[in-house]
Amino acid sequence: MTSTLRPAHATEEGKRPGRWLALSVLVLAVLLVAVDATVLGLASPYISEDLKPSGTQLLWIGDVYSFVIAGLLVSMGSLGDRIGRKRLLLIGATAFGAVSVLNAYATTPEFMILARALLGVAGATLMPATLALIRNLFHDPRERSLAIGIWGATASAGTAVGPVVGGFLLEHFWWGSVFLINLPVMVVLVLVGIKLLPESRNPAPGPWDVRSVVLSLVGMIGIVYGIKEAASHGFSWAALGAAALGGAALYGFVRRQLTLPIPLLDMRLFRDRGFSGAVLADLLTILGLSGLVFFLSQYLQLVQGRGPLEAGLAELPAAIGAVVAGLLAGAAARRYSVRAVVSGGLAAIGLALAALTVVDRSTGYPLLGTALLVVGVGAGLSFTVTSDVILGSVPKEQAGAAAAVSETAYELGAALGIALLGSIVTGVYRDFDAPTGTPPEAHESLGGAVETAASLPTHTAEALLNAAREAFTDGIALAAGAGAVVLLAAAGAAWVLLRGQQLEGREH
């Protein structure tokens, strides 16, 4: 009876008339979350001037959003499987809009970090729900690949569109406007989503294990915090302690999942070489993209003197490349192979980062624009195909958990890209030789140096800015080199791990 009913069900659901319109609602949600991950890149100088955070606080403002999302995605994906993905999406969208107001009106660095963390909690409900709903909207493998291509292109492009949106708003309004723009978008998403999105859930979900939720959150944040602190300040007891706590929590999480009758995340999925390879490629793709966009936003403004909107538009090639490549990725993977497309995408990002090791203060836009375009193409190819591989590897009842794995890799990659590559830039920058009598704030961040220079005599200010900009640019070149090594090594690993992997529907 099962074999008779399943195809009929797939036909009825897979050909849902409003499925492409429903996809537009899901794309809106993922675009907003992706934009919010990078929109602060351009706003950072303004936040520095207004809230006066330390260099470490500024990094936390930039990456705590992604850290919290990464820590909660698996739990939220599993929760969506249990209570309904549409319900979770609409609840999360409402919370996202409300918490955006807290971000816009933050008055201290500490409050800003807390508000960004709460935004991360709301964001964690959105990303896995969108991808899981796609899995249940589109049952035809080729249609699903195209839908995931649109979704993946939007997610990748959103990372690069963030600076454009932020630049436009910062040209006309104060920095809090980059958060208030979320409100009208979320209102549209909720009102349209109520009508268009179908509800879907696991019919036999089992309980939502709170202990697993806590272990996942503590583990992810502990590991990432330890890495960030070690990259920023060298190895310390605080960094080692956080990493050890995070590692112990993740070990406990894995052990618990293997013993639960119905786990939050089926760890046996990772025994599949293709699944594990896709997750790793997912993470490193976004690491390269988000890290590049984050530090180039500051370089274009504070080193080359571009306005916020001009700097945002200068990063647009990454979004264009991601959209075009994302839409073509599924067809390319079927024509050639999954491993060829994913490895090629990772290698493209690595080579683009390698080209940026020669960057200096006067580097022309042709090199920067070409590098951004190539990174966008590589991200669109790799991220879209790996998301399809991950989502297609599980029954639709577990779509939320599988989507959460893909999204955890995405958000962790974004957080690590900012933390590791950004910390390399910060570490090199802090050692620059400043003129005698320069306040210590100038060593905290380039934004701090620019603000300090405004209150110094002309000759001293010019010497300070020249030294600070030179050091920042040297940090970018070193970070780009480190990123290139990681991405090129990942391309080789993906070639091995994804051997024999195919997308569904290739034989047709």
MOWOQUI-V692856 format. One record per residue. RES is the residue in one small letter. D_FIRST is the distance of its C-alpha to the first C-alpha in Angstrom with 1 decimal. Layout:
# MOWOQUI-V692856
RES,D_FIRST
RES,D_FIRST
This chain:
# MOWOQUI-V692856
m,0.0
t,3.8
s,5.5
t,5.1
l,6.2
r,8.6
p,11.0
a,11.4
h,12.3
a,14.5
t,16.2
e,16.9
e,18.2
g,19.8
k,21.9
r,23.1
p,26.5
g,28.6
r,27.3
w,30.5
l,32.7
a,30.7
l,31.4
s,35.1
v,35.0
l,33.5
v,36.1
l,38.8
a,37.9
v,37.9
l,41.1
l,42.9
v,41.9
a,42.9
v,46.2
d,47.1
a,46.9
t,49.8
v,51.6
l,54.0
g,55.4
l,57.7
a,58.3
s,59.4
p,63.1
y,63.2
i,61.5
s,64.0
e,66.9
d,65.8
l,64.3
k,66.2
p,63.6
s,64.5
g,62.9
t,60.4
q,59.6
l,59.1
l,56.6
w,54.7
i,54.6
g,53.1
d,50.5
v,49.6
y,47.1
s,45.1
f,45.6
v,44.1
i,41.2
a,40.5
g,40.8
l,38.3
l,35.7
v,33.3
s,33.7
m,33.2
g,30.2
s,28.5
l,29.8
g,28.2
d,24.8
r,25.5
i,27.4
g,26.1
r,27.5
k,28.9
r,30.7
l,32.1
l,33.3
l,35.1
i,36.7
g,37.8
a,39.2
t,41.3
a,42.7
f,43.4
g,45.5
a,47.4
v,48.2
s,49.4
v,52.3
l,53.3
n,53.4
a,55.5
y,58.1
a,58.4
t,62.1
t,62.1
p,60.4
e,58.9
f,57.4
m,56.1
i,54.4
l,52.8
a,51.7
r,50.1
a,48.3
l,46.9
l,45.9
g,44.0
v,42.0
a,41.0
g,40.3
a,37.9
t,35.5
l,35.5
m,34.8
p,31.5
a,30.1
t,31.0
l,29.3
a,26.1
l,25.9
i,26.3
r,23.3
n,21.2
l,23.0
f,22.7
h,19.6
d,21.3
p,23.2
r,26.4
e,26.5
r,25.9
s,28.7
l,31.0
a,30.2
i,30.9
g,33.9
i,35.2
w,34.5
g,36.1
a,39.1
t,39.6
a,39.6
s,42.0
a,44.1
g,44.3
t,46.1
a,48.7
v,48.8
g,49.8
p,53.4
v,53.7
v,52.6
g,54.7
g,57.6
f,57.6
l,57.5
l,60.1
e,62.5
h,62.4
f,61.5
w,61.7
w,59.3
g,57.3
s,56.0
v,53.6
f,51.6
l,52.2
i,50.6
n,47.3
l,47.6
p,47.2
v,44.3
m,42.5
v,43.2
v,41.6
l,38.6
v,37.9
l,38.6
v,36.5
g,33.7
i,33.3
k,32.6
l,30.7
l,28.7
p,25.1
e,24.4
s,22.0
r,21.8
n,19.9
p,17.8
a,19.0
p,22.4
g,24.6
p,28.4
w,30.6
d,33.1
v,36.6
r,38.3
s,36.2
v,37.1
v,40.8
l,40.7
s,39.1
l,41.7
v,44.7
g,43.6
m,43.2
i,46.4
g,48.4
i,47.7
v,48.3
y,51.4
g,52.8
i,52.4
k,53.9
e,56.9
a,57.6
a,57.4
s,59.7
h,62.3
g,61.8
f,60.5
s,61.4
w,60.6
a,58.7
a,56.6
l,55.9
g,55.2
a,52.7
a,50.9
a,51.0
l,49.6
g,46.8
g,46.0
a,45.9
a,43.6
l,41.2
y,41.3
g,40.5
f,37.6
v,36.1
r,36.6
r,35.1
q,31.9
l,31.5
t,31.8
l,29.8
p,26.2
i,25.2
p,28.0
l,29.3
l,29.2
d,27.3
m,30.4
r,28.5
l,27.9
f,31.6
r,31.3
d,30.0
r,33.2
g,31.9
f,30.8
s,34.1
g,36.1
a,34.5
v,35.4
l,38.9
a,39.4
d,38.2
l,40.8
l,43.7
t,43.1
i,43.7
l,46.5
g,48.4
l,47.8
s,48.5
g,51.5
l,53.0
v,52.6
f,53.9
f,57.2
l,57.9
s,57.8
q,60.7
y,62.4
l,62.5
q,63.9
l,66.2
v,67.4
q,67.5
g,68.2
r,65.6
g,64.6
p,61.2
l,59.8
e,61.3
a,59.8
g,56.4
l,56.6
a,57.8
e,54.5
l,52.5
p,52.0
a,49.5
a,47.3
i,47.6
g,46.8
a,43.7
v,42.3
v,42.9
a,41.6
g,38.5
l,37.5
l,38.0
a,36.7
g,33.0
a,34.2
a,36.9
a,34.6
r,32.4
r,35.6
y,37.3
s,35.5
v,34.5
r,37.4
a,39.9
v,39.3
v,39.1
s,42.1
g,44.0
g,43.5
l,44.7
a,47.7
a,48.6
i,48.8
g,50.9
l,53.3
a,53.8
l,54.7
a,57.0
a,58.8
l,59.5
t,61.5
v,64.5
v,64.3
d,67.6
r,68.9
s,69.7
t,66.6
g,65.9
y,62.8
p,61.8
l,60.9
l,59.2
g,57.2
t,56.1
a,55.0
l,53.0
l,51.3
v,50.4
v,49.0
g,46.9
v,45.5
g,44.7
a,43.0
g,40.9
l,39.7
s,39.1
f,37.7
t,35.2
v,33.7
t,33.6
s,31.8
d,29.1
v,28.8
i,28.5
l,26.0
g,23.7
s,23.7
v,21.5
p,18.1
k,18.7
e,18.7
q,21.9
a,23.4
g,26.3
a,27.3
a,27.2
a,29.1
a,31.6
v,32.3
s,33.2
e,35.2
t,37.0
a,38.1
y,39.3
e,41.3
l,42.6
g,43.8
a,45.5
a,47.2
l,48.3
g,49.5
i,51.8
a,52.7
l,53.5
l,54.8
g,56.5
s,58.0
i,59.5
v,61.1
t,62.4
g,63.7
v,65.7
y,66.9
r,68.3
d,70.8
f,72.7
d,76.4
a,77.3
p,80.8
t,82.9
g,82.3
t,78.8
p,76.8
p,73.9
e,71.3
a,71.8
h,70.2
e,67.1
s,65.6
l,66.8
g,66.3
g,68.7
a,71.2
v,71.2
e,71.8
t,74.5
a,76.2
a,76.7
s,79.2
l,81.1
p,84.2
t,83.4
h,84.3
t,82.5
a,79.4
e,79.3
a,79.6
l,76.9
l,74.4
n,75.2
a,74.6
a,71.4
r,69.9
e,70.8
a,69.2
f,66.0
t,65.7
d,66.3
g,63.5
i,61.1
a,62.1
l,61.5
a,58.1
a,57.0
g,58.0
a,56.0
g,53.0
a,53.4
v,53.4
v,50.2
l,48.3
l,49.5
a,48.6
a,45.1
a,44.8
g,45.5
a,43.1
a,40.2
w,41.0
v,40.4
l,37.5
l,35.4
r,35.8
g,32.8
q,31.0
q,29.2
l,27.6
e,24.1
g,24.3
r,27.5
e,26.4
h,25.9
